[in-house]
Amino acid sequence: MDSAIKDDRPPPKDLSHHWSRTTKNRNTSNIKDFYKYFSIPGIANLAGGMPHASYFPYDTLEAAVALPDRFVPTPNHPVDPPTSALAATSLSETPTASRMLVPKASKATDMLLKIDLTSALQYGTAQGYPPLHSFLGQFTRENLHPNVPYSRGPEIILTCGNTDGFAKAIEALSNEWSEEKDWIREKEGMLVEEYAYMNAVQAARPRGLNIVPVGMDEEGMRASGKDGLEDVLVNWNMNRGKRPHLLYTVTIGQNPTGGVLSVQRRKDIYALCRKYDILIIEDDPYWYLQYPSAAAANHARGDSSSFAATIPSPPNLEVLSSGFPFLDSLVPSFLSVDTEGRVIRLDTFSKTIAPGCRLGWITAQPALIERILRITETSTQQPSGFVQAMVAELIMGPQSPSDGARGGGKDGKGWSVAGWVRWLEGLRGEYERRMGTMCSILEEGRYLVDDNSQRPRPNSSPSNQPTGKEDWTLLSRGPKMYDFTWPMGGMFVWISLNLSTHPLAPKVAASKLARALWVHLTTKPYLVLVTPGTVFAPTPEIAQDRAWRFFRVCFAAVGVEEVERSSRAFVQGVNDFWRMEGEMGDQIVDLISGKELEDSERCGVM
């Protein structure tokens, strides 16, 4: 924000009472504190233990890179699927690639604009590579979160991806607890969704934190009702330890359920977090993957609540625009309602560029970012200089015309903010088309097909391997085998098995049927691997009681043609499994007690 413009927003609240004991005791790194002097023009740096840049074996970094308009976007507003817009070709008709080059040395004198190997591959400041840190900070405050309601807005720090960001957040905000040496009254806790991303849970649990699940619906975490956030907090049993002061959530494309938390639900949850003094860790790798067509599909089913939940109100005169219709169309972050600075948001390039980048950033109030900076100075220090330089050159481009550098644009300039947003918009289009393909097939296949009413499938392969071209037109249908909600965002479909309709349900426990179906799908001719819901159960009780009813299916990881083939193979496999009764039912018993299932359990898949 321009310093000449009066900022009437209140400052973020002092939340330092939540700092862990270790975090409170951290001081500025003596070594890193010297770095501010290194940029003095003409300074003879005899202080830093740095190798000389002329000995770096890399003279340039070069790559053929995509242009930002490589992929065709989908509409920003709800449409009735399937539509011609979604079915359109996914590749742009214009040239789709350019050549990028990061030079050995740039002549730019401003460190916020200097992109070269001499600076990127050297020791650097823990906040991140200065030009990339500056760009992301401006993008975060002006485009991604222009309406943060506390004064001067948030700060950012670069991370080695969201796993690293989460690890630093819980180190800063929680104390380790040991049953052998600590009182139960000192045990801290973290609230999570009823079905959660387990890397976060598995990172927090060894610290001795209580993992406390909160009930969900099609949007995500519930604020009210039985097992909702308010119910959990009001009825907290202090014999378990302190009331949880951390809340971890994936609010867009919730992993594994695919829900999107509405603005009103965010307000309801945030109000409870204010009341009970809770900090929100918002993990948001899929924020740009919000699917208007899924909202329309669920609305067509009669689910008007989920339809309304994913349509943000258009910006009004009191709300700042991001400057881009695509960004304005998205449901905003918890930061948009963060009046007190309680939100720690995790962003990543893993889903927008590549997971191997191991690059992301944390957005939070300045006081918390300063504490995480102290952690970073003595741990990871900063992300890979190779990766930061490549990303910076791709988006920002060369700042000095005589460097010989080239950015990611076709004219040798960088993508710029507009190009970066256009890239995100194209990626959303790609994943939305995949989602539509998978969900359309799953929608048609929810009911058991009567053997006598299914049309012949002349396009099936001789080996009976599903090809994606089978004719599934029905004359009649049997019981519903599974159900799902079209995902409002993310990369996953969360399938609920209706095992009570299976012919062997009176004889075989439903949890065992679910386990047998999982193995059945991995066999020929189906060869489909899905993730059992038990993987996402944050507590053993949820895993045993109900998580086995679900499968998570990903439409992002395989090729476009494979999405259709494997979706049809899944439907065929479930149909065939539902026909197992009588002597064929013995196959299920074999699957339940057989070696394949034992192997899957031993590997921790089930």
C-alpha positions as CSV (number, residue, x, y, z in Angstrom):
1,M,0.0,0.0,0.0
2,D,1.3,3.5,-0.9
3,S,2.6,5.1,2.4
4,A,0.9,8.4,1.4
5,I,-2.5,6.7,1.6
6,K,-3.9,6.7,5.1
7,D,-4.5,3.1,6.4
8,D,-7.5,3.1,8.7
9,R,-7.4,-0.7,9.2
10,P,-6.7,-1.9,12.8
11,P,-3.3,-3.5,13.4
12,P,-3.1,-7.3,13.8
13,K,-3.5,-8.6,17.3
14,D,-0.4,-9.5,19.4
15,L,-0.5,-13.3,19.5
16,S,2.9,-13.8,20.9
17,H,1.5,-15.8,23.8
18,H,1.1,-18.6,21.3
19,W,4.8,-18.7,20.4
20,S,6.4,-21.9,21.5
21,R,9.1,-21.8,24.2
22,T,11.8,-22.4,21.6
23,T,10.4,-19.7,19.3
24,K,10.3,-17.1,22.0
25,N,14.0,-17.7,22.7
26,R,15.2,-17.4,19.1
27,N,17.4,-14.4,18.2
28,T,18.6,-13.0,14.8
29,S,21.3,-15.2,13.2
30,N,24.7,-13.4,13.8
31,I,25.8,-14.6,10.3
32,K,22.6,-13.6,8.5
33,D,22.6,-10.2,10.1
34,F,25.8,-9.4,8.2
35,Y,24.1,-9.9,4.8
36,K,22.5,-6.5,4.8
37,Y,26.0,-5.0,4.5
38,F,27.0,-7.2,1.5
39,S,25.0,-5.1,-1.0
40,I,26.8,-1.8,-0.2
41,P,28.3,-0.6,-3.5
42,G,32.1,-1.2,-3.6
43,I,32.3,-3.0,-0.3
44,A,35.2,-5.5,0.0
45,N,33.5,-8.4,1.6
46,L,36.0,-10.1,3.8
47,A,33.4,-11.1,6.4
48,G,31.4,-13.8,4.7
49,G,32.6,-17.4,4.2
50,M,31.4,-17.5,0.6
51,P,32.9,-19.3,-2.4
52,H,33.6,-17.0,-5.3
53,A,31.0,-17.0,-8.0
54,S,33.5,-17.4,-10.8
55,Y,34.1,-21.0,-9.6
56,F,30.4,-22.0,-10.0
57,P,30.4,-24.5,-12.8
58,Y,27.2,-23.1,-14.3
59,D,27.5,-20.3,-16.8
60,T,23.8,-20.1,-17.7
61,L,20.6,-21.9,-17.0
62,E,18.5,-22.4,-20.1
63,A,15.2,-24.1,-20.8
64,A,12.4,-24.3,-23.3
65,V,9.3,-23.2,-21.4
66,A,5.6,-22.9,-22.0
67,L,4.0,-19.6,-22.9
68,P,1.3,-18.6,-20.4
69,D,-1.5,-19.1,-22.9
70,R,-0.6,-22.7,-23.7
71,F,-3.9,-24.1,-22.3
72,V,-7.5,-22.9,-23.0
73,P,-9.4,-21.6,-19.9
74,T,-12.9,-22.6,-18.9
75,P,-15.6,-20.1,-17.9
76,N,-15.4,-18.3,-14.6
77,H,-19.1,-18.8,-13.9
78,P,-21.3,-21.9,-13.5
79,V,-22.2,-23.7,-16.6
80,D,-24.4,-26.8,-17.2
81,P,-22.1,-29.8,-17.9
82,P,-21.2,-31.2,-20.3
83,T,-20.7,-28.1,-22.4
84,S,-18.9,-27.3,-25.6
85,A,-16.7,-24.9,-23.6
86,L,-15.5,-27.7,-21.4
87,A,-15.1,-30.1,-24.3
88,A,-13.1,-27.7,-26.4
89,T,-9.5,-28.5,-27.3
90,S,-7.2,-27.8,-24.4
91,L,-4.2,-26.5,-26.4
92,S,-4.0,-22.9,-27.7
93,E,-3.7,-22.5,-31.4
94,T,-0.9,-20.0,-31.0
95,P,2.8,-21.0,-30.5
96,T,3.1,-22.6,-27.0
97,A,6.8,-22.5,-26.1
98,S,9.6,-20.1,-25.7
99,R,13.3,-20.1,-24.7
100,M,14.4,-18.9,-21.3
101,L,17.9,-18.1,-20.1
102,V,19.3,-17.1,-16.7
103,P,22.7,-15.4,-17.2
104,K,25.8,-15.8,-15.1
105,A,25.8,-12.1,-14.1
106,S,23.2,-9.4,-14.4
107,K,24.2,-5.7,-14.7
108,A,21.1,-4.7,-12.7
109,T,22.1,-2.8,-9.5
110,D,18.9,-3.1,-7.6
111,M,19.0,-6.4,-5.7
112,L,15.2,-6.7,-6.0
113,L,15.5,-6.8,-9.8
114,K,18.8,-8.7,-10.2
115,I,18.3,-12.2,-11.5
116,D,21.5,-14.1,-12.2
117,L,23.5,-17.2,-11.1
118,T,26.0,-15.1,-9.3
119,S,23.4,-14.0,-6.7
120,A,21.0,-17.0,-6.9
121,L,23.6,-19.7,-6.3
122,Q,25.3,-17.8,-3.5
123,Y,24.4,-17.9,0.2
124,G,21.4,-15.6,0.6
125,T,18.9,-14.2,3.1
126,A,16.4,-16.6,4.7
127,Q,13.4,-14.8,3.5
128,G,14.1,-16.0,0.0
129,Y,15.8,-14.8,-3.2
130,P,15.2,-11.0,-3.2
131,P,13.6,-10.5,-6.6
132,L,11.3,-13.5,-6.2
133,H,10.4,-12.5,-2.6
134,S,9.6,-9.0,-3.8
135,F,7.4,-10.2,-6.7
136,L,5.5,-12.7,-4.6
137,G,5.0,-10.2,-1.8
138,Q,3.5,-7.7,-4.2
139,F,1.4,-10.4,-5.9
140,T,0.1,-11.7,-2.6
141,R,-0.9,-8.3,-1.2
142,E,-2.2,-6.6,-4.4
143,N,-3.7,-9.5,-6.5
144,L,-4.1,-12.6,-4.4
145,H,-5.3,-11.1,-1.1
146,P,-6.1,-7.4,-1.7
147,N,-8.7,-7.3,1.1
148,V,-6.8,-8.4,4.2
149,P,-8.5,-6.3,6.9
150,Y,-5.5,-5.5,9.2
151,S,-3.2,-2.5,8.7
152,R,-0.2,-2.7,6.3
153,G,-1.3,-6.2,5.3
154,P,0.6,-9.5,5.6
155,E,4.2,-10.4,5.0
156,I,5.6,-13.5,3.3
157,I,8.6,-15.8,3.6
158,L,9.6,-18.3,1.0
159,T,9.7,-22.0,1.9
160,C,10.7,-25.4,0.5
161,G,7.0,-26.2,-0.2
162,N,4.0,-26.5,2.0
163,T,5.3,-29.4,4.0
164,D,8.2,-27.3,5.0
165,G,5.9,-24.4,5.7
166,F,3.7,-26.4,7.9
167,A,6.6,-27.9,9.8
168,K,7.9,-24.4,10.6
169,A,4.4,-23.1,11.5
170,I,3.8,-25.8,14.1
171,E,7.4,-25.5,15.4
172,A,6.7,-21.8,15.9
173,L,3.3,-22.3,17.5
174,S,3.3,-25.5,19.6
175,N,5.4,-27.0,22.3
176,E,6.5,-30.6,22.3
177,W,4.8,-32.8,24.9
178,S,6.0,-36.1,26.3
179,E,3.8,-38.5,28.3
180,E,6.9,-39.5,30.3
181,K,7.8,-36.1,31.6
182,D,5.0,-33.5,31.1
183,W,1.7,-32.9,32.9
184,I,-1.5,-33.7,30.9
185,R,-2.6,-30.1,31.5
186,E,0.3,-28.9,29.3
187,K,-0.7,-31.1,26.3
188,E,-1.6,-28.9,23.3
189,G,-3.9,-29.8,20.4
190,M,-4.6,-29.2,16.7
191,L,-8.1,-29.3,15.2
192,V,-8.4,-30.9,11.7
193,E,-11.1,-32.0,9.4
194,E,-12.8,-35.3,9.9
195,Y,-11.0,-36.5,6.8
196,A,-7.6,-34.8,6.6
197,Y,-4.4,-34.5,4.6
198,M,-2.3,-37.0,6.7
199,N,1.1,-35.6,6.1
200,A,0.1,-32.7,8.4
201,V,-1.3,-35.0,11.0
202,Q,1.7,-37.2,10.9
203,A,4.0,-34.2,11.3
204,A,2.0,-32.9,14.3
205,R,1.4,-36.1,16.2
206,P,5.0,-36.9,17.1
207,R,5.2,-33.5,18.9
208,G,2.7,-34.9,21.3
209,L,-0.3,-32.8,20.0
210,N,-3.8,-34.0,20.5
211,I,-5.3,-34.5,17.0
212,V,-8.9,-33.4,17.2
213,P,-11.2,-34.1,14.3
214,V,-14.1,-31.8,13.4
215,G,-17.2,-32.9,11.5
216,M,-17.6,-32.1,7.8
217,D,-20.2,-31.6,5.1
218,E,-19.9,-31.1,1.3
219,E,-18.1,-27.7,1.8
220,G,-15.6,-28.9,4.4
221,M,-15.3,-28.3,8.1
222,R,-18.6,-27.4,9.8
223,A,-18.8,-24.6,12.3
224,S,-22.0,-25.8,14.0
225,G,-24.0,-28.9,14.7
226,K,-23.0,-32.2,16.3
227,D,-19.2,-32.7,16.1
228,G,-18.9,-29.2,14.4
229,L,-16.2,-26.8,15.6
230,E,-18.4,-25.1,18.2
231,D,-19.6,-28.4,19.6
232,V,-16.0,-29.7,19.9
233,L,-14.8,-26.5,21.6
234,V,-17.7,-26.0,24.0
235,N,-17.6,-29.6,25.2
236,W,-13.8,-30.0,25.4
237,N,-12.6,-32.3,28.1
238,M,-9.7,-30.7,30.0
239,N,-8.6,-34.1,31.1
240,R,-7.3,-34.5,27.6
241,G,-5.1,-31.4,27.9
242,K,-5.5,-27.8,26.8
243,R,-8.3,-26.8,24.5
244,P,-6.7,-26.9,21.0
245,H,-5.2,-23.5,19.9
246,L,-4.3,-24.6,16.3
247,L,-6.7,-25.4,13.4
248,Y,-5.3,-27.0,10.3
249,T,-7.5,-26.9,7.2
250,V,-7.4,-27.3,3.4
251,T,-10.3,-25.0,2.4
252,I,-10.2,-25.2,-1.5
253,G,-10.4,-28.6,-3.1
254,Q,-10.2,-30.1,0.4
255,N,-8.0,-33.2,0.4
256,P,-9.5,-35.7,0.2
257,T,-13.2,-34.6,-0.3
258,G,-12.9,-31.9,-2.9
259,G,-15.0,-29.4,-1.0
260,V,-14.7,-25.6,-1.1
261,L,-15.4,-23.6,2.0
262,S,-17.8,-20.7,1.4
263,V,-17.2,-17.2,2.6
264,Q,-20.0,-17.4,5.1
265,R,-18.6,-20.6,6.5
266,R,-15.2,-19.0,6.8
267,K,-16.7,-16.1,8.8
268,D,-18.5,-18.6,11.1
269,I,-15.3,-20.5,11.8
270,Y,-13.2,-17.4,12.2
271,A,-15.7,-16.0,14.7
272,L,-15.2,-19.2,16.8
273,C,-11.4,-18.9,16.5
274,R,-11.6,-15.4,17.8
275,K,-13.8,-16.5,20.7
276,Y,-11.5,-19.4,21.7
277,D,-8.2,-17.8,20.7
278,I,-7.3,-20.2,17.9
279,L,-4.8,-19.8,15.1
280,I,-5.7,-21.0,11.6
281,I,-3.2,-22.8,9.4
282,E,-4.7,-22.6,5.9
283,D,-3.0,-25.0,3.5
284,D,-4.1,-24.0,0.1
285,P,-2.3,-25.8,-2.8
286,Y,-5.4,-25.9,-5.0
287,W,-6.7,-22.3,-4.5
288,Y,-6.9,-21.6,-8.3
289,L,-8.6,-25.0,-9.0
290,Q,-12.2,-24.0,-8.4
291,Y,-14.8,-25.6,-10.7
292,P,-18.0,-23.7,-11.6
293,S,-19.2,-26.6,-13.8
294,A,-19.1,-28.9,-10.7
295,A,-21.3,-26.5,-8.8
296,A,-23.8,-26.6,-11.7
297,A,-23.7,-30.4,-11.8
298,N,-24.5,-30.6,-8.1
299,H,-27.2,-28.1,-8.5
300,A,-28.7,-30.2,-11.2
301,R,-28.9,-33.0,-8.7
302,G,-30.9,-30.7,-6.4
303,D,-28.0,-29.9,-4.1
304,S,-28.6,-26.1,-4.1
305,S,-26.6,-25.6,-0.9
306,S,-23.3,-26.7,-2.5
307,F,-24.1,-24.8,-5.6
308,A,-24.5,-21.6,-3.8
309,A,-21.4,-22.2,-1.6
310,T,-19.0,-22.0,-4.4
311,I,-20.2,-18.8,-6.2
312,P,-18.5,-15.8,-4.6
313,S,-20.3,-12.5,-4.7
314,P,-18.9,-10.2,-7.3
315,P,-16.6,-7.5,-5.9
316,N,-18.6,-4.5,-4.6
317,L,-17.5,-0.9,-4.3
318,E,-16.1,-1.5,-0.8
319,V,-14.0,-4.5,-1.9
320,L,-10.7,-4.1,-3.8
321,S,-10.5,-6.1,-7.0
322,S,-7.5,-8.2,-7.7
323,G,-7.3,-6.6,-11.2
324,F,-8.1,-9.9,-12.9
325,P,-11.7,-11.4,-13.5
326,F,-10.3,-14.9,-13.0
327,L,-9.0,-14.1,-9.5
328,D,-12.0,-12.1,-8.6
329,S,-14.2,-15.1,-9.5
330,L,-12.5,-17.4,-6.9
331,V,-13.7,-17.9,-3.3
332,P,-11.1,-15.9,-1.3
333,S,-8.8,-17.0,1.5
334,F,-9.4,-17.0,5.2
335,L,-7.1,-13.9,5.1
336,S,-10.0,-11.9,3.6
337,V,-11.8,-12.2,7.0
338,D,-8.6,-12.1,9.2
339,T,-9.2,-9.0,11.3
340,E,-6.8,-10.1,14.0
341,G,-3.9,-11.7,12.1
342,R,-4.8,-15.3,13.2
343,V,-4.3,-16.9,9.7
344,I,-1.1,-18.5,8.6
345,R,-1.5,-19.4,4.9
346,L,0.6,-21.9,3.0
347,D,1.1,-21.5,-0.7
348,T,3.2,-23.7,-3.1
349,F,4.4,-23.9,-6.7
350,S,4.0,-27.7,-6.5
351,K,0.7,-27.7,-8.3
352,T,1.3,-24.6,-10.5
353,I,4.8,-25.4,-11.8
354,A,6.0,-28.8,-10.5
355,P,6.3,-30.7,-7.2
356,G,10.0,-31.1,-7.6
357,C,10.5,-27.3,-7.3
358,R,10.1,-27.7,-3.5
359,L,9.2,-24.0,-3.5
360,G,6.4,-22.1,-1.8
361,W,5.7,-19.3,0.6
362,I,3.9,-18.5,3.9
363,T,1.6,-15.5,4.3
364,A,0.9,-14.2,7.8
365,Q,1.0,-11.1,10.0
366,P,4.6,-9.6,10.2
367,A,5.3,-10.6,13.8
368,L,4.7,-14.3,13.0
369,I,6.7,-14.1,9.7
370,E,9.6,-12.7,11.7
371,R,9.6,-15.7,14.1
372,I,9.5,-18.1,11.2
373,L,12.4,-16.2,9.6
374,R,14.4,-16.9,12.8
375,I,13.6,-20.6,12.4
376,T,14.6,-20.6,8.7
377,E,17.9,-18.9,9.4
378,T,19.2,-22.0,11.3
379,S,17.4,-24.7,9.4
380,T,16.7,-24.7,5.6
381,Q,18.1,-21.1,5.2
382,Q,16.3,-20.6,1.9
383,P,14.9,-22.7,-1.0
384,S,17.2,-23.9,-3.9
385,G,18.8,-21.0,-5.7
386,F,18.5,-22.8,-9.0
387,V,14.7,-23.1,-8.6
388,Q,14.2,-19.6,-7.4
389,A,16.3,-18.1,-10.3
390,M,14.4,-20.2,-12.9
391,V,11.0,-19.2,-11.5
392,A,12.0,-15.5,-11.1
393,E,13.3,-15.3,-14.7
394,L,10.2,-17.1,-16.0
395,I,7.8,-14.7,-14.5
396,M,9.7,-11.5,-14.0
397,G,12.1,-11.7,-17.0
398,P,15.4,-9.8,-17.5
399,Q,15.6,-6.3,-15.9
400,S,18.8,-5.2,-17.7
401,P,18.6,-5.4,-21.6
402,S,22.3,-6.1,-22.0
403,D,22.4,-9.2,-19.8
404,G,21.6,-11.7,-22.6
405,A,18.9,-13.0,-20.3
406,R,15.5,-14.2,-21.6
407,G,12.2,-14.5,-19.6
408,G,9.3,-16.9,-20.3
409,G,7.5,-14.6,-22.7
410,K,7.7,-15.1,-26.5
411,D,9.4,-11.7,-26.8
412,G,12.0,-12.6,-24.2
413,K,10.4,-10.7,-21.4
414,G,8.9,-12.4,-18.4
415,W,5.4,-13.7,-18.1
416,S,4.5,-10.8,-15.8
417,V,1.6,-10.9,-13.3
418,A,-0.9,-11.0,-16.2
419,G,0.9,-14.0,-17.8
420,W,1.1,-15.8,-14.5
421,V,-2.6,-15.4,-13.9
422,R,-3.3,-16.5,-17.5
423,W,-1.2,-19.7,-16.8
424,L,-3.2,-20.4,-13.7
425,E,-6.4,-19.9,-15.6
426,G,-5.3,-22.3,-18.3
427,L,-4.3,-24.9,-15.7
428,R,-7.8,-24.6,-14.1
429,G,-9.3,-25.3,-17.5
430,E,-7.2,-28.4,-18.0
431,Y,-8.0,-29.9,-14.7
432,E,-11.7,-28.9,-14.9
433,R,-12.0,-30.8,-18.2
434,R,-10.4,-33.9,-16.6
435,M,-12.8,-33.6,-13.7
436,G,-15.8,-33.3,-16.0
437,T,-14.7,-36.4,-17.9
438,M,-14.2,-38.6,-14.8
439,C,-17.3,-37.3,-13.0
440,S,-19.6,-37.8,-16.1
441,I,-18.5,-41.4,-16.3
442,L,-18.9,-42.0,-12.6
443,E,-22.3,-40.3,-12.7
444,E,-23.5,-42.7,-15.3
445,G,-22.1,-45.7,-13.5
446,R,-23.5,-45.3,-10.0
447,Y,-26.2,-47.9,-10.4
448,L,-25.6,-51.6,-11.0
449,V,-26.0,-52.6,-14.7
450,D,-28.4,-55.6,-15.3
451,D,-26.4,-58.1,-17.4
452,N,-29.5,-58.6,-19.6
453,S,-30.0,-54.9,-20.2
454,Q,-26.5,-53.7,-21.0
455,R,-25.9,-53.2,-24.7
456,P,-23.0,-55.2,-26.3
457,R,-19.6,-53.5,-26.2
458,P,-18.1,-54.2,-29.7
459,N,-15.2,-51.8,-29.0
460,S,-13.9,-53.8,-26.1
461,S,-10.4,-55.2,-26.6
462,P,-10.0,-59.0,-27.1
463,S,-8.5,-59.3,-23.7
464,N,-11.5,-57.6,-22.1
465,Q,-9.3,-54.8,-21.1
466,P,-11.4,-51.6,-20.8
467,T,-10.5,-49.2,-23.6
468,G,-12.5,-46.2,-22.7
469,K,-14.8,-46.7,-25.7
470,E,-17.3,-49.2,-24.3
471,D,-21.0,-48.5,-24.7
472,W,-22.6,-48.2,-21.3
473,T,-26.2,-47.2,-22.4
474,L,-28.7,-48.8,-20.0
475,L,-32.2,-50.1,-20.5
476,S,-32.7,-50.6,-16.8
477,R,-30.7,-50.2,-13.6
478,G,-30.2,-52.0,-10.3
479,P,-29.2,-50.7,-6.9
480,K,-26.9,-47.7,-6.3
481,M,-23.4,-49.0,-5.6
482,Y,-21.7,-45.7,-4.8
483,D,-22.3,-41.9,-4.7
484,F,-20.2,-38.8,-4.8
485,T,-20.3,-35.0,-5.0
486,W,-18.7,-33.4,-8.0
487,P,-15.6,-31.8,-6.5
488,M,-15.8,-28.0,-6.2
489,G,-12.1,-27.8,-6.5
490,G,-8.8,-29.6,-6.3
491,M,-7.7,-32.9,-7.9
492,F,-9.9,-35.5,-6.3
493,V,-13.3,-37.2,-6.3
494,W,-14.4,-38.6,-2.9
495,I,-16.5,-41.7,-3.5
496,S,-18.9,-43.0,-0.9
497,L,-19.5,-46.8,-1.2
498,N,-23.1,-48.0,-0.7
499,L,-22.1,-51.5,0.5
500,S,-25.4,-52.2,2.1
501,T,-26.7,-52.9,-1.5
502,H,-24.1,-55.6,-2.2
503,P,-25.6,-59.2,-2.4
504,L,-23.2,-60.4,0.3
505,A,-23.9,-57.6,2.7
506,P,-26.0,-59.8,5.1
507,K,-23.1,-62.3,5.4
508,V,-19.9,-60.2,5.1
509,A,-18.9,-57.1,7.1
510,A,-19.1,-53.9,5.1
511,S,-15.5,-53.0,6.0
512,K,-14.3,-56.3,4.7
513,L,-16.3,-55.8,1.5
514,A,-14.6,-52.4,1.0
515,R,-11.2,-53.9,1.5
516,A,-12.0,-56.7,-1.0
517,L,-13.3,-54.2,-3.6
518,W,-10.0,-52.2,-3.3
519,V,-8.0,-55.3,-4.1
520,H,-10.4,-56.4,-6.9
521,L,-10.0,-53.1,-8.7
522,T,-6.2,-53.6,-8.9
523,T,-6.6,-56.9,-10.7
524,K,-7.0,-57.6,-14.4
525,P,-8.8,-56.4,-16.5
526,Y,-9.4,-53.3,-14.4
527,L,-5.9,-52.3,-13.1
528,V,-7.1,-49.3,-11.2
529,L,-5.5,-48.1,-8.0
530,V,-7.5,-45.8,-5.7
531,T,-6.8,-44.6,-2.2
532,P,-8.9,-46.1,0.6
533,G,-10.6,-43.6,2.9
534,T,-8.8,-45.0,5.9
535,V,-5.6,-43.3,4.7
536,F,-7.2,-39.9,5.5
537,A,-8.6,-40.8,9.0
538,P,-6.9,-38.6,11.6
539,T,-7.8,-41.0,14.4
540,P,-8.0,-44.8,14.7
541,E,-11.7,-44.4,15.8
542,I,-12.7,-42.8,12.5
543,A,-10.6,-45.3,10.5
544,Q,-12.4,-48.2,12.2
545,D,-15.9,-46.7,12.4
546,R,-16.5,-45.2,8.9
547,A,-13.5,-44.1,6.8
548,W,-13.5,-47.5,5.1
549,R,-16.7,-46.5,3.3
550,F,-14.8,-44.1,1.0
551,F,-12.3,-44.1,-1.9
552,R,-10.4,-41.1,-3.1
553,V,-9.9,-41.0,-6.9
554,C,-7.4,-38.6,-8.5
555,F,-8.1,-37.2,-12.0
556,A,-4.8,-35.3,-12.2
557,A,-2.0,-37.8,-12.1
558,V,-2.5,-39.8,-15.3
559,G,-2.7,-38.8,-19.0
560,V,-5.9,-37.3,-20.4
561,E,-6.9,-40.5,-22.3
562,E,-6.1,-42.6,-19.3
563,V,-8.6,-40.5,-17.2
564,E,-11.4,-41.8,-19.4
565,R,-10.2,-45.4,-19.6
566,S,-9.5,-45.8,-15.9
567,S,-12.8,-44.1,-15.0
568,R,-14.7,-46.6,-17.1
569,A,-12.6,-49.5,-15.7
570,F,-13.5,-48.4,-12.2
571,V,-17.2,-48.4,-13.1
572,Q,-16.9,-51.8,-14.7
573,G,-14.9,-53.2,-11.8
574,V,-17.5,-52.0,-9.2
575,N,-20.3,-53.5,-11.4
576,D,-18.5,-56.9,-11.6
577,F,-17.8,-56.8,-7.9
578,W,-21.5,-56.3,-7.1
579,R,-22.4,-59.3,-9.2
580,M,-20.3,-61.6,-7.0
581,E,-22.7,-63.9,-5.1
582,G,-23.2,-67.6,-4.6
583,E,-20.1,-69.4,-5.8
584,M,-18.7,-66.2,-7.2
585,G,-19.0,-64.8,-3.6
586,D,-16.2,-67.2,-2.7
587,Q,-13.9,-64.9,-4.6
588,I,-14.6,-62.1,-2.2
589,V,-13.8,-64.4,0.7
590,D,-10.5,-65.2,-1.0
591,L,-9.8,-61.5,-1.5
592,I,-10.5,-60.8,2.2
593,S,-8.3,-63.6,3.5
594,G,-5.8,-63.8,0.6
595,K,-2.2,-62.8,0.1
596,E,-3.0,-59.6,-1.9
597,L,-5.0,-58.1,1.0
598,E,-2.3,-59.1,3.5
599,D,0.3,-57.4,1.3
600,S,-1.8,-54.2,1.0
601,E,-2.3,-54.1,4.8
602,R,1.4,-54.6,5.4
603,C,2.3,-51.7,3.1
604,G,-0.1,-49.5,5.1
605,V,-2.4,-48.9,2.1
606,M,-5.6,-50.2,3.8
